[in-house]
């Protein structure tokens, strides 16, 4: 066709994104505006843009002060660094000698494993959260991040730089994808949902992603600097023959692998260590968020109560009020009569001795 493969991939992803956006617009419903019967509730009037921004900044300042949020952002910054470093994986595989087709197949296998691992991690996170509500999700995330250290060492440093080992590379990539993809669905996203107010979840998720993406964007330059200036990566000389280029590529595979492992191993170790602080902060922040949500719910229920009795109910209320008034009058008259009779009885008692 004469079109570069990466261009087709970009167009395909863009087309799928447009289709998904249209489907979301047509069929997705915000549960905050849906009642128990599936009907759309009356939405409050939209605030002006400046008011929305002011409210967002207010909520962001409040959430940033939550210790568990700070810990999750810190681990996310260090944990996103290795993922950004993996952008050099196709280059490393091709330097080993794998063809474009084999490289694409290996990366597809890795991405499929990431998807399956995400589903498995989310399910395991829910199971552990039921049995160990204060620590189950955190333990799972540390297992996931900790497993990346030995698996990346096997993949990048242990396996031979030989294009005939595609099956072994694929197996290690698949196992690695299954185990390192648990943090988001099993720990980070559920804990965010528990410690952040419901009305601010999407905004806070975006804030977290911005923090992580900004610092993780420095990972590829770091990998390049380490490979070239620390581990001896050599550019291909000009006017070199095909055999010389292949030989240089084989020699450069090892320095790039070492740079990749440095950019993966050190940040992921820091990420695994930072998760430990959640054992101290997460239970308290979760309980506080539950209490705040309960208070907000009760306040909303109080504000939404607007009772207007019908005509029949009004007649009944008037009837009962009149009955109460008549009953009170009867009690007053009986009390007066009783007091009069009591006074007469006392007078008679006083006259009796005189008559005797």
C-alpha angles and dihedrals in degrees: 000000000000093000122121113248094232090058091055090049092052093048091047093051091047092051092049090049091054091050092049091049091053092048091050091050092050103040111015117100128194106236090213090069098042122088126214091273095055095255123134111253123223107272122223117250113278115257122230117267094252091052091049091052091047091051091047092052090048092052092044092053090050095048095044088062091060107104095216090053091053091050093049091050091048093051090043092055092052093037094051092054094075092046090054090047090058088075085088092059096094090050092049093050092050092048087057088057105261115145123242090257094050092045091052090048092051092049091047089052090051093050092048089052089051090055094049091044091052091055092046093047093050092051093046090048091056092047094049092044090060094052098034107023095173100044112011098094093043093052091051093051092051091050090050097047093040093053090060092068099064095032093053089048091054093047100044104028107019106048118076120255092243126128089216091070096072093125093054092046089050092050093051092045090051094050090045092051091050094054108035097054100072102089099080103044096031103041121358101050097041093047091048089053090051100047100037124073112256094238091057102041099105093045093048092047088054090049091052093048091050092053092048097043095050095056095035089058088073092064099086094051090048091052091050093049092048093047096048104034103028109028101032106254107176125204116232109266119242119259091019120153125244093259091050091051091051091048092049091050091052090051092048094052093076097050091048091049091052091049090049093050091049090052090048105037101048099045093043090052089053090047092052091049094048090055088066091073090064090072088071102038108030101071093050095045092047093051091046091051091050091052092048091049091050091051092048091050093052092047091051091050090051092049092048094053107104108156118192113174119221123241092263091049090048091053090050092049091050091048092052092046091052091046089052091051092050090047091051091050091050091050090050093050092048090049091051092048091048092051092049092050091047090052091051092050090053091051091051090051090053093049096050097074091049092053092049 
